[in-house]
C-alpha cells in the first residue's frame, strides 16, 4: 500500500507526539468497534500502523472485511486529527518490524512482542484536521 497524504506541519507534529488514538473498525454486522491504541503515521508511505495480536477483535474486523475502511483519531483538548482509509492486516515479518520501528520512534520504547503480533496498516486517503 502506498498512498501519499500531506499533513500540515502542525498536524505532523501533533501526530508524532506520544499520544494514544482511537481506532474504529467495523464488525461483520456493520457496527463500529472503537478502541484506544498506540499508533504511528508514516508520512512518506501515507500509512497509519497499529500493532496488535492476530486474534484481537480489531484485527479480525479488518481480516473479515477485505478492502474495508478504518479510522484513527487522536484528540488533545480541542485539537484533533482524524485519518481514514483502507485497512489491511499483515503478519509479514518485514511489515511488522517496520511497524515496531515506527512505534519505538514515536513512543520511545519497544512495543509488546506477542508471538501472534500483526500490523494493521491503514492507507490514508482522507484527513480531518482540527489543529490548523
N, C-alpha and C positions, 0 to 999 in steps of 0.2 A: 504494500500500500504506500503510495507516495502522493501526497496532496499538500501543496504549499499554501499555508494560511498565514497572512500577515496580521500580526497584532501590533498595536501601538507600543511604543517603548514603555509607557506606564503599565499597560496590560502585561507585557512580558515580565516586567519587574514584579508585578503583583503575583503572577502565576509561578514565579520562581522562588518566592518566599516559602519557608517550610510550614505550609498550612495544609489542612485537610479539606477535601472537597466532597460533594455528594454525587455519587454515580447513580444514574437512573437507567435501568434496562427494562424490557418488557417481558413479563411472564408469558408462558404459552397461551394463557387465556386472554392476553392483551392488557392486563392490569399492570400498572407501573410498580417496579421494585426499586426503592431508593435506599442507598446505604452510604454511610460515611466511609471514605477511603483515602489512603495516601495515593497520590498520582503524580505523574510528570507530564510535561509538554515539551516535545522536541520541535522547535520552530522550523528547523531545516527539513524535516520529514513531514511536518504537519500532523504529527501523531500525539495523541494522549495515550499514556501507558498506565495500566493498573496491574500490579502483580497480585495474584490470588491463588487459591487452590482450585484444581480442576473440578472438584466436587461442590464448589460453592454455588449458591443459587445464582449469583450474578454471572458466573462463567457458564453455567448450564443454560441460563436465559439466552445468552449470546449464541451458544452452540446450537440450541434448539430453534433458532431463528436466523438461518444463514442470510446475510445481507441486511440484517436488521439494524436499527439505529439505537444509539445510546447518547446520553448527555452527561457531562460532568459540569458541576457548578461550584465555584469557590466564592464564599461570602465573608466579608470582614466589615462589620458595621453596615454603612450604607453602600459600600463598594461591592461589586460582584463581577464575575466573568463566567459566562456560560458557553461551553463549546459542545457542539453536536456533530455527529457524523455516523458513518457506517462502522459497525463494530465487528471484530473478529477475535477469536481465541487461538493462541498458538502455544504449543508445548515445545516448539523447535528451540533447541538449546541456545543458538546464537541470538534469537529474538528475546528469549527470557533473560539471557545475560545482558543484552543491551538495555532492557528494562531495569535490571538491577543496577547497572552503572548509572543510569539517569536518576534512579531512586537515591543512591548513595550520594550523588552530587547535590540533589535538592535537600535531602533530609540530614545529611552529614553523618549517616550511619548505614551499615549494611541492612538490607531488608531481610525479613524472615526467609528461610530457605527450606520449606517443607518438601518432601520427596515428589509430591504431585504438583509442584508450582508451575503455573502457566502465566502468560501475559495476555491481558485484554488490550487490544490496540484499537483506538478509535481514529479513523481517518477524518479529521475535522474539515467540514465544509460549511459550517455555519457558526458564527460567533455573535453573542450578545454581550456587548461591552458596557458595563455600568461603572466604569472607572474614569474614563477621559471626559 
